[in-house]
Amino acid sequence: LPERDRTELKRRKLLLEVTLKSYWIRKGSAFSTAVARPETELTPEMISTGSWRQLPFKPYNFSALGLPPACGHLHPLLKVRSELRQIFLEMG
């Protein structure tokens, strides 16, 4: 449509402009149908045979926080105190 007609139809709300986007997806140079899992551990067999040189390894993440520490323990004096209290409670 000419610009003048298009603006007139928009003003009268008889025209709705829609923008369409399209993408082309193609196979890249590293495309593969098999999932290759990198090695995570270096074993003594790999070192002795030298096969570790040809294997891909998973990169290390040195900024990872790791597992949170397990729950804490009671102080030894608090353990004794709770045991004595339990004894006295059993005695009445």
C-alpha positions as CSV (number, residue, x, y, z in Angstrom):
1,L,0.0,0.0,0.0
2,P,1.1,3.6,-0.5
3,E,2.2,5.4,2.6
4,R,-0.7,7.8,2.5
5,D,-3.3,5.0,2.3
6,R,-1.6,3.0,5.0
7,T,-1.6,6.0,7.4
8,E,-5.3,6.6,6.7
9,L,-6.3,3.0,7.3
10,K,-4.2,3.0,10.6
11,R,-5.9,6.2,11.7
12,R,-9.4,4.6,11.1
13,K,-8.1,1.4,12.9
14,L,-8.8,-0.7,9.9
15,L,-5.2,-1.8,9.5
16,L,-3.0,-3.7,11.9
17,E,0.7,-4.0,11.1
18,V,2.5,-7.1,12.3
19,T,6.2,-7.7,12.1
20,L,7.3,-11.2,11.4
21,K,10.8,-12.5,12.2
22,S,12.2,-15.7,10.8
23,Y,15.5,-17.5,11.5
24,W,17.4,-20.1,9.5
25,I,19.0,-22.9,11.4
26,R,21.7,-24.9,9.8
27,K,24.1,-27.6,10.9
28,G,27.5,-26.2,12.0
29,S,30.9,-27.6,11.6
30,A,30.8,-29.2,15.0
31,F,27.4,-30.9,14.5
32,S,27.2,-34.5,15.7
33,T,24.4,-36.9,16.5
34,A,26.4,-38.7,19.2
35,V,26.8,-37.1,22.6
36,A,30.5,-37.2,23.6
37,R,31.0,-37.2,27.3
38,P,34.4,-35.8,28.5
39,E,36.4,-37.8,31.0
40,T,36.3,-36.6,34.6
41,E,38.9,-38.7,36.2
42,L,42.5,-39.6,35.4
43,T,43.2,-43.3,36.2
44,P,46.5,-45.0,36.6
45,E,45.7,-47.1,33.5
46,M,45.4,-44.0,31.4
47,I,48.8,-42.7,32.6
48,S,50.5,-46.1,32.0
49,T,49.1,-46.5,28.5
50,G,49.3,-42.8,27.5
51,S,45.7,-42.8,26.3
52,W,45.0,-39.7,28.4
53,R,46.7,-37.6,25.7
54,Q,43.9,-38.3,23.1
55,L,40.9,-38.0,25.5
56,P,38.9,-34.8,26.1
57,F,38.6,-34.0,29.8
58,K,36.0,-32.0,31.6
59,P,37.4,-28.6,32.7
60,Y,37.7,-27.9,36.4
61,N,35.6,-25.3,38.1
62,F,37.8,-23.8,40.7
63,S,35.2,-21.2,41.7
64,A,32.6,-23.8,42.8
65,L,31.6,-23.6,46.4
66,G,31.5,-27.4,47.0
67,L,29.2,-29.2,49.4
68,P,28.0,-27.5,52.5
69,P,29.6,-28.9,55.7
70,A,27.6,-31.5,57.6
71,C,25.7,-30.5,60.7
72,G,27.9,-29.5,63.7
73,H,28.6,-31.4,66.8
74,L,27.8,-30.7,70.4
75,H,30.6,-29.5,72.7
76,P,31.8,-32.4,74.9
77,L,30.8,-30.5,78.1
78,L,27.3,-30.0,76.7
79,K,27.1,-33.8,76.0
80,V,28.0,-34.6,79.6
81,R,25.5,-32.1,80.9
82,S,22.7,-33.6,78.7
83,E,23.6,-37.1,79.9
84,L,23.5,-36.0,83.5
85,R,20.2,-34.3,83.1
86,Q,18.8,-37.4,81.5
87,I,20.0,-39.5,84.4
88,F,18.5,-37.1,86.9
89,L,15.2,-37.0,85.0
90,E,15.0,-40.8,85.0
91,M,15.6,-40.8,88.8
92,G,12.7,-38.5,89.2
